Amino acid sequence: MAISDTDAPIPHGNSTTVESDIARHPERKKLECHWNERNEKTPAINSEARKTPAATETTTGISVPRGQQPAQAELLSERDIERLGRERPSAFKNAWTEIAFVFSISMSQVLAEYFISGFNVVLPSLVEELNIAESSAVWPASAFSLVVAATLLIFGRISDMIGGYPVYVFGMAWLFVWSVVAGFSRNRLMLIFCRMLQGIGPAAYLPSSMMLLAKVYRPGPRKNMVFSIYGTCAVVGFFIGIFCSGVSAQFFSWGWYFWIGAILAAITTVSSFLAIPSDMAETRKQGVKMDYMGAALIVPGLVLTVFAITDSAHAPDGWRTPYVYVCLIIGGILLGLAVYVEGWVAKSPLLPFDIFDAPYMKPLVASLLFFYGCLGVFLLYGTLYMVNIMGATPMQVVAWCVPMVVGGFVFPILCALFLHLISGTVLLIISGIGWVGTGVLFAVMPEGASYWAFAFPSMIGATLGIDITFNITNIFITTSQPAKRQGLAGAVINSVLHLSIAFLLGFADVAHVNTAHLGKLGSYRVVFWFQVGCAIVSLLIMILFVRVNAAKSEMTADERQQLMEMEQSDPQGSSANRENRSTSGLHIKMG
């Protein structure tokens, strides 16, 4: 079936002219010269493809074997791109293998949220049983997020070096071991130590999970749906976490909270080992190297800085205590050196600065630092407020958080259905308003107030804030990066999440301790006003500097890069051919 230069067929069901179709799709228009050059050199399509029974014919007349990876195709029409964005990836033989994969990967969100939100419910029981001062309770809560944030980039790089599959399975197995040990903690130091080692597990499996999802699913409605399921599972983990911690604290021992999490981690380890396709051989061919100097500077720099901020509230002389300002100074110096090394010394930087060259990436990340920090502050101090001010039992806290669970199911599903139709910027602004309202309601809540008047709408605002933000930004960031950087993209996403929680919890703790003279209610209100301030800053950044389009079927980052290289190689030919010729396909050399 030869396709002439001047008579390219129009896809079935499309009554518009070729010219108008190209005008609507500038990416296709840009590539027509390369398509025409290919036609001149290759007048007929390879007949062998037509003889293959498993081959299917695309709208351009090119036979592509059914189940072929998108990265292997040589010709993609606009209709092909749309189709590939909706169909099951070729990595899965059938629906059951895809379901098993999505379950295994989604459990990363379940378990990460389980050990963040659920711990806040069991914390009051731990404070009482292990004789932990309430003013020191922030360390067991933030140690987990601190280690996750400090080591995510390292495990993201390891994922890009050896593959997401082995790193993911390792992370789950590690979490299982230290969750079992944490349940036997006998004092504050042992608890903090176990929480820190627990954090290495999510640090490994969170970036690798994002990497595996982004590699398997190309941009389109199917990716939107899977990422929405992935985000929804954070809510599932939230509910399972608070429910199991509430039941353990009120009816059993708090240790069962950790052991139930260990059981879930063990199940996920086995399912991941069996269901996730290995990407080790493919990944190792990319030749990505470790940045040891950057790792040696970033990890201690972050740990010392967050430690100084958090512990300043409990040090004998506050910020003037020697170990506090020494740790802060050393941490700041190490982070400064890390910036220099990553930007100008390292050959393979752990955090290459050009990852932020994607449009609107810098303001988006800055906004997320404040958005996700609001989540950490709300989860910890909202729980403490409900227990210490509203007098809720652990199971009452679970019941009062149910609206977050329901909203966490509804909002991501709605996002999946309409994300390719509605501007991401509009949805991010709505989520920002939700975060502002959440903090305001708790900040102005009078003592003895009704749950339905204040806490209930606050829960709705919280789930509106986190679920929409998480889904949209995950899709945007992973789609903007090439395949070889998907581990890095996953690391950046989760580093921002956990680093902002660790940092802003530290500042919230400083505000809480330094306003203790106002009483518990007064100091809690100060913390919530601090949360409101962070939410307003984030919302303003989103409104003024961030633009995220609807998440439609489109080229991958690798395909867009190849398109750019093709244009640069022959800009004059592209211009001349655009004036005289038309096409219905995209000639992209991939794989």
Summary of the structure (lengths in Angstrom):
residues: 591
radius of gyration: 25.8
end to end distance: 24.5
largest distance: 83.8
contacts: 2170
relative contact order: 0.15
helix: 75%
strand: 2%
